[in-house]
Amino acid sequence: MHKKHFRLMTFFLALGAALNFNCLENPFGSKDEIRDKRQTSGQVVYPGGAAAAGVFVWLDIYNLSTYTDAEGKFSLVLPATQSRQGIVEEGLIYFYIANFQLATARVKISEGEFMPLEGDLDKQSQVRESIVMRRAVNIVTQVIPASLPADTSFLLIRASVVADEGCAIVYNPLMPEVPYNMPDTAGLGAAIFRHLASGDFFIVRLDPEGRANERIVPCSYDSLHRELAISINQLPAMPAGKYEVIPYLLCEPENTPSGLLAKLGLELNELGANYLKKPMRRTGGAFEIR
């Protein structure tokens, strides 16, 4: 082969390889990757920077949803079939944990794509800043005794509820209203024992016939307590192991859109396996059967 032709062929082969290697890079020299603008993603954290896993993420105008992963990361992709030509839409991405304040990120969408540098998105149409989830209601559970067998005939489950700021509304299902002049401690309608190793769960109720729905208003300056005492002989047959004891309490962030709750699933408020799927963050509740 003629040397000139060989050199020309070598040049084009090298050029083709370089183009193939850099197919995900900006052709104008920037090192930024070209991203699918139908997709946006971001990071969700708690104050202090810890990753917020299991946060429900919902885009209102397209009714799209997902959950954050173990690292607090999320991604939403607009369906190609929902491209709306010539229309610029403004929407909100909501970040939801039932006993936390709602967090949001503003977005604009045009031609079925997230618009870069609009709302809270950066030049690659990703959420610019980490979303910070701030708690609204602290729910702390104590189990006495913390393990069985023990030298006692009763087990006490005590849920302490306090607002982080101001006051909040929490519901204690299956229990009647308590007069305002009554002490801060009253009955807890139900609790769930979740076996940590297997995920199996067991329900205990204070009143098997209870049908009411008590509305309680904990404040930052006045915590409220709800208790469920049960004879150890009346506990369901549960295998040995470590458990999380979860009080059956309901609350929602202020101004939560009805569409978000519908997408999440209203069945998540039902006592049982569905309730365990509801995004909530509690503390305490450790219990063990030896």
Secondary structure, 3 states (H helix, E strand, C coil): CCHHHHHHHHHHHHHHHHHHHCCCECCCCCCCECCCCCEEEEEEECCCCCECCCCEEEECCCCEEEECCCCCEEEEECCHHHCCCCCEEEEEEEEECCCECCEEEEEEEECCEECCCCCCECCCCCECCCEECCECEEEEEEEECCEECCCCCEEEEEEEEEECCCECCEEEECCCCCCCCCCCEEECCEEEEEECCCCCEEEEECCCCCCCEEEECCECCECEEEEEEEEHHHCCCCCCEEEEEEECCECCCCCCCHHHHHHHCHHHHCCCCCHHHCCCCCEECEEEEC
